[in-house]
Structure formats: C-alpha cells, structure tokens
Amino acid sequence: MIELIATAESLTQGIELLKSGVDRVVVGEEVFGLRVPGYLSFEEILELTNLAHRLEKKIIVAANAILHNDKIDKARPFLRKLKEIGVDQLLVGDTGLIQIMKETEYYIPYIYDASVLVTSHGQINFWKNYGAIEAMVAREVPYVELEKLAPEVQIPIIVQVYGAQCIHQSKRNLLDNYFRYIEKEPIDFSKRHLFLSEPTKKQTHYSIYQDSHGTHVFANNDINLIKHLDMLFNIKANIWYLDGIYTPGNNYVEIVKQYLNARELLESYEWSEHKIEHLSNRINELHPVNRELATNFFLYSAEKVK
C-alpha cells in the first residue's frame, strides 16, 4: 500500500487535500513548525484533525524546529495541547523534544526528521528504540543508497518526491544583516520571493527567506520524482512526501492529485511511460514559473554524493 503525505498551508487547503485522497496532512504553527507553508492555530488544527478522523485519515503536526532554551520551556504545554486535540503524529528532529516525550504524558508517535542527518539504516534503527515510528530519509540520499537502506530499516521510511529542498539553515537573521550592511531598509521577507546567486555561477538561483527560526536557503531546483516512483515502489519505499512551501494555492492541490493518479497506476499495475509523461507534463504546467524541477540527488551515483 502506497501512502501520500502532503503539507498544507491553511485549513482550507488541508480540507481539500484530505478530500482529494491524501492519507496524511502535515500542518504546523510558528514556534515549533520548521519550514511549513503556513501557520495554523490550535483551533484550526483541531477542526482539521476531526475531519481527518471522520475520513479515516491522519494529521501530522510539524515539531521539527531546532529548539533553543526559550522554546524548550514551551514544549510541554505545546505537547499537552496537541494530545488534547488528538493529533496523530509529529515530525520531530530535535533530541530535546524527544527527551521530553520519554515522559508518557507527553509522548505522541513521531516521525524522525533531522533533515540531512538521516542517511543510514543504523541511525534510523537507533531512533526507533527511542520511540520513532517512521523516519524521513535525507533528500541527499540517492536511489542506489536507498536500495541498500530500505531492507535494513526496522521502521518505515518516508521519501520526499515533490517540492523544495532546504540545503542550509542559520539561526542568524542573515537577510537583516545583509540589508543593514548595504545600508538599505529591510524588505518584507514573508513572501519568500528572494533568490541568491553565486558570483561565479550566474545560473544559480537559491531561494532564501527569513523567519523566527533564522534564515533558510533552498536548492536550485525543486524535487520532482513523478517519473521514478516505480523505482521506489520496487524497493517498497511506499510513503511519499510532498512539500508545498513554494507552490501555493490550488496549483499545489492539483499537483498532489497527479501523484495520487500515479499511485493508482502503480497499484493497479497500469504504469506506463506514456501515462506518466502526461502526469509529468501536467505538473510542469502547474509548478511555479520562476522555479525549476529536477530529480536532484535521486539519480546520482554514490560516488558523486560523496
């Protein structure tokens, strides 16, 4: 069975995703949610959770931020509130939060998501012993390594198949610092519309934005594995993650539907290059015009990644 997990930027979009056939929806708020497309209130998370349960779906809350002392102090009330709401799972990467969840009253089943650090079956199996039920594999792990990793893990793995790929985060407010250095007034960073370019590589265009967690930089190209889902299916890496942080509104919902169609083709053994090409073309039409799609690390050789 193939599962689709998709992020939601709002309550409205979350409802649309659940009704479209997505199995799990990821939402978050500002303090604990890292690089989520939008922030939901506890009241909105409750409403979405109730709907998900009526549809026999699940809600994941992003609690994947790096927690400094000020946020650790808020963790127990945050977890208590989520347990009251009845959310199903968390995305977690900070060991401080995992330590707190060793206390039974605060434990919520969690997906281990430490970004670039999740690269081996040994690490995944280690966190399984500390309560993780699944793990998000680093986007930098190519298929040749996934083939070796998948049979060795003791919990299911999740692979990102669509969306932006973060390559750097700094706690510092680097955009504020930059505008201060050039003696310009800072602009509104909330629209996430800025890009960086390397001086010697004019073709580069790294997305960059700043929020309460610091500064985030993303890869040149967004991930799109629609043509290679059969490879994941063959190694039973059947939990697919779609991230809509840079694909707003209805276009993102429609892109998710293309992946739902691809799932149906695989599960009904009707997968063909012609049918997938049609879905791929539709994704290209819906994807933001100022952003490019690629397979990124997925098809790299192990030597190239090293």
C-alpha positions as CSV (number, residue, x, y, z in Angstrom):
1,M,0.0,0.0,0.0
2,I,1.3,3.4,-1.0
3,E,0.7,6.4,1.3
4,L,0.8,10.1,0.4
5,I,1.7,12.7,2.9
6,A,1.3,16.4,1.9
7,T,1.9,19.7,3.7
8,A,-0.9,22.2,4.0
9,E,-0.6,26.0,4.0
10,S,-4.0,26.6,5.5
11,L,-7.1,24.9,7.0
12,T,-8.9,25.3,3.6
13,Q,-6.1,23.6,1.7
14,G,-5.8,20.9,4.3
15,I,-9.5,20.1,3.9
16,E,-9.0,19.9,0.1
17,L,-6.1,17.6,0.4
18,L,-7.9,15.2,2.7
19,K,-10.9,15.1,0.4
20,S,-8.7,14.5,-2.6
21,G,-7.4,11.3,-1.2
22,V,-4.2,12.2,0.7
23,D,-3.6,9.8,3.6
24,R,-1.9,12.3,6.0
25,V,-1.7,16.0,6.1
26,V,1.2,18.0,7.7
27,V,0.4,21.3,9.4
28,G,2.3,23.5,11.8
29,E,2.4,26.6,13.8
30,E,5.2,29.3,14.1
31,V,7.1,28.3,17.3
32,F,7.7,24.6,16.7
33,G,7.0,24.2,12.9
34,L,10.1,24.5,10.7
35,R,9.7,25.5,7.1
36,V,5.9,24.8,6.9
37,P,4.0,26.5,4.1
38,G,1.7,28.3,6.5
39,Y,0.8,28.6,10.2
40,L,-2.4,27.2,11.6
41,S,-4.0,28.0,15.0
42,F,-4.8,25.3,17.5
43,E,-8.5,25.8,16.7
44,E,-7.8,25.1,13.0
45,I,-5.6,22.1,13.8
46,L,-8.5,20.7,15.9
47,E,-11.0,21.2,13.1
48,L,-8.7,19.6,10.5
49,T,-8.0,16.7,12.9
50,N,-11.6,16.0,13.5
51,L,-12.3,15.9,9.7
52,A,-9.3,13.7,9.1
53,H,-10.5,11.2,11.6
54,R,-14.0,11.2,10.1
55,L,-12.4,10.4,6.8
56,E,-10.1,7.8,8.4
57,K,-7.0,9.9,7.6
58,K,-4.3,11.3,9.9
59,I,-2.9,14.7,10.9
60,I,0.8,15.2,11.4
61,V,2.0,18.3,13.3
62,A,5.4,19.7,12.4
63,A,7.5,20.0,15.5
64,N,10.8,19.8,13.6
65,A,12.4,23.1,14.7
66,I,15.7,23.2,16.4
67,L,14.7,24.0,20.0
68,H,16.8,26.5,21.9
69,N,16.2,27.1,25.6
70,D,13.4,29.6,25.1
71,K,11.4,27.1,23.0
72,I,12.2,24.1,25.2
73,D,10.4,25.8,28.0
74,K,7.3,25.9,25.9
75,A,7.5,22.3,24.7
76,R,5.4,20.6,27.5
77,P,2.4,22.9,27.2
78,F,2.6,22.6,23.4
79,L,2.6,18.8,23.5
80,R,-0.1,18.7,26.1
81,K,-2.3,20.8,23.8
82,L,-1.7,18.6,20.8
83,K,-2.6,15.5,22.9
84,E,-5.9,17.2,23.9
85,I,-6.6,17.9,20.2
86,G,-5.9,14.3,19.3
87,V,-3.3,14.8,16.5
88,D,-1.9,11.5,15.2
89,Q,1.8,12.1,14.8
90,L,4.6,14.7,15.0
91,L,7.6,15.5,12.8
92,V,10.5,15.7,15.2
93,G,14.2,16.3,14.7
94,D,15.4,17.8,18.0
95,T,16.6,15.4,20.6
96,G,15.5,17.8,23.4
97,L,11.9,17.3,22.4
98,I,12.4,13.5,22.1
99,Q,13.8,13.5,25.6
100,I,10.7,15.3,26.9
101,M,8.4,12.8,25.1
102,K,10.0,9.9,27.1
103,E,7.6,11.1,29.8
104,T,4.4,9.1,29.0
105,E,2.1,12.1,29.5
106,Y,3.8,14.0,26.6
107,Y,4.5,11.2,24.2
108,I,3.0,11.4,20.7
109,P,4.0,8.9,18.0
110,Y,6.7,10.7,15.9
111,I,8.4,10.6,12.6
112,Y,12.2,11.2,13.0
113,D,13.1,14.1,10.6
114,A,16.5,15.5,11.2
115,S,16.9,16.7,7.6
116,V,20.3,16.0,6.1
117,L,21.4,13.8,9.0
118,V,19.1,10.8,8.3
119,T,21.3,8.9,5.9
120,S,21.7,5.3,7.3
121,H,19.7,2.4,8.5
122,G,21.8,2.3,11.7
123,Q,20.7,5.8,12.6
124,I,17.0,5.1,11.8
125,N,17.0,1.9,13.8
126,F,18.6,3.8,16.7
127,W,15.8,6.3,16.9
128,K,13.2,3.5,16.6
129,N,14.5,2.4,20.0
130,Y,13.6,5.9,21.3
131,G,10.0,5.9,20.1
132,A,10.2,6.9,16.4
133,I,7.6,5.1,14.3
134,E,8.9,6.2,10.9
135,A,11.8,8.2,9.5
136,M,12.2,10.9,6.8
137,V,15.2,10.0,4.7
138,A,17.5,12.9,3.9
139,R,16.8,14.3,0.4
140,E,20.5,13.9,-0.3
141,V,20.4,10.0,-0.2
142,P,20.4,8.7,-3.8
143,Y,18.4,5.7,-5.0
144,V,21.5,3.5,-5.1
145,E,21.8,4.0,-1.4
146,L,18.1,3.8,-0.7
147,E,18.1,0.3,-2.3
148,K,20.6,-0.8,0.4
149,L,18.9,1.1,3.2
150,A,15.3,0.1,2.7
151,P,15.7,-3.7,3.5
152,E,17.7,-2.9,6.7
153,V,15.4,-0.5,8.5
154,Q,13.1,-1.6,11.3
155,I,10.6,1.1,10.8
156,P,9.1,2.5,7.5
157,I,10.9,5.3,5.7
158,I,9.5,8.4,4.0
159,V,10.9,9.8,0.8
160,Q,10.2,13.3,-0.5
161,V,9.0,13.1,-4.0
162,Y,8.0,16.7,-4.7
163,G,8.8,20.2,-3.5
164,A,11.6,22.5,-2.3
165,Q,14.8,21.1,-0.8
166,C,16.4,23.0,2.0
167,I,20.3,23.0,1.8
168,H,21.2,25.4,4.6
169,Q,19.8,27.0,7.8
170,S,21.3,29.6,10.1
171,K,19.9,30.8,13.4
172,R,21.2,34.3,12.4
173,N,18.9,36.7,10.6
174,L,21.2,36.9,7.5
175,L,18.8,38.9,5.4
176,D,18.5,41.6,8.0
177,N,22.3,41.6,8.3
178,Y,22.7,41.9,4.6
179,F,20.4,44.9,4.2
180,R,22.0,46.6,7.1
181,Y,25.4,46.1,5.5
182,I,24.4,47.7,2.2
183,E,22.6,50.4,4.2
184,K,19.2,49.7,2.8
185,E,15.9,49.3,4.6
186,P,14.9,45.6,5.0
187,I,12.0,44.5,2.9
188,D,9.1,42.1,3.7
189,F,10.6,38.6,3.8
190,S,7.3,36.8,4.4
191,K,6.5,36.3,0.7
192,R,9.6,34.1,0.4
193,H,10.3,35.6,-3.0
194,L,14.0,36.3,-2.8
195,F,16.9,34.4,-4.5
196,L,20.7,34.1,-4.1
197,S,23.1,33.7,-6.9
198,E,26.8,32.6,-6.7
199,P,29.1,35.3,-8.2
200,T,30.9,32.8,-10.4
201,K,27.7,30.8,-11.3
202,K,25.2,33.2,-12.7
203,Q,22.7,30.4,-13.5
204,T,22.3,29.6,-9.8
205,H,19.1,30.8,-8.0
206,Y,18.9,29.6,-4.5
207,S,15.6,30.6,-2.8
208,I,16.2,32.3,0.6
209,Y,13.9,33.5,3.3
210,Q,14.0,34.5,7.0
211,D,11.6,33.8,9.8
212,S,11.6,33.4,13.6
213,H,13.8,30.3,13.2
214,G,16.5,32.2,11.3
215,T,17.5,32.1,7.6
216,H,16.7,29.2,5.2
217,V,18.4,28.5,1.8
218,F,17.0,26.1,-0.8
219,A,18.4,24.2,-3.7
220,N,18.4,25.5,-7.2
221,N,15.7,23.1,-8.3
222,D,12.7,21.6,-6.6
223,I,12.3,17.8,-6.4
224,N,10.0,16.0,-8.8
225,L,10.2,12.2,-8.9
226,I,7.0,11.5,-10.7
227,K,8.8,9.5,-13.5
228,H,10.7,7.4,-11.0
229,L,8.0,6.4,-8.5
230,D,8.1,2.8,-9.9
231,M,11.7,2.6,-8.6
232,L,10.5,3.5,-5.1
233,F,7.6,1.0,-5.4
234,N,10.1,-1.8,-6.3
235,I,12.0,-1.4,-3.1
236,K,8.9,-0.9,-1.0
237,A,9.7,2.7,-0.2
238,N,6.0,3.5,-0.4
239,I,5.4,6.5,1.8
240,W,5.8,9.6,-0.3
241,Y,6.1,13.2,1.0
242,L,5.1,16.3,-0.9
243,D,6.1,19.7,0.2
244,G,4.2,22.8,-0.9
245,I,6.2,25.6,0.7
246,Y,6.9,27.2,-2.7
247,T,3.8,26.0,-4.5
248,P,0.8,27.9,-3.1
249,G,-2.9,27.6,-3.5
250,N,-4.9,25.3,-5.8
251,N,-1.9,24.5,-8.0
252,Y,-0.3,22.5,-5.2
253,V,-3.5,20.6,-4.6
254,E,-3.7,19.7,-8.3
255,I,0.0,18.6,-8.3
256,V,-0.8,16.3,-5.4
257,K,-3.6,14.8,-7.4
258,Q,-1.1,13.9,-10.2
259,Y,0.8,11.9,-7.6
260,L,-2.4,10.3,-6.5
261,N,-3.1,9.3,-10.1
262,A,0.4,7.9,-10.3
263,R,-0.2,5.8,-7.1
264,E,-3.4,4.4,-8.7
265,L,-1.4,3.4,-11.9
266,L,1.2,1.6,-9.8
267,E,-1.3,-0.2,-7.5
268,S,-3.4,-1.3,-10.5
269,Y,-0.3,-2.4,-12.5
270,E,-1.2,0.1,-15.3
271,W,2.0,2.1,-15.0
272,S,3.4,3.1,-18.4
273,E,5.8,5.8,-19.7
274,H,3.1,7.3,-21.8
275,K,0.7,7.7,-18.9
276,I,3.4,9.1,-16.6
277,E,4.6,11.5,-19.2
278,H,1.1,13.0,-19.2
279,L,1.1,13.4,-15.4
280,S,4.6,14.9,-15.6
281,N,3.6,17.5,-18.2
282,R,0.7,18.5,-16.0
283,I,3.0,19.0,-13.0
284,N,5.2,21.2,-15.2
285,E,2.3,23.3,-16.1
286,L,1.1,23.7,-12.5
287,H,4.6,24.3,-10.9
288,P,5.5,28.0,-10.3
289,V,7.0,29.6,-13.4
290,N,10.0,31.0,-11.6
291,R,11.1,27.7,-10.2
292,E,12.6,24.6,-12.0
293,L,12.1,20.9,-11.4
294,A,14.7,18.1,-11.3
295,T,15.4,14.8,-9.7
296,N,18.2,16.4,-7.6
297,F,20.2,13.8,-5.8
298,F,17.9,10.9,-6.6
299,L,19.7,9.5,-9.7
300,Y,23.2,10.3,-8.5
301,S,25.9,7.7,-8.1
302,A,27.1,7.0,-4.6
303,E,30.5,8.4,-5.6
304,K,29.1,11.7,-6.8
305,V,27.3,12.3,-3.5
306,K,30.5,11.6,-1.5
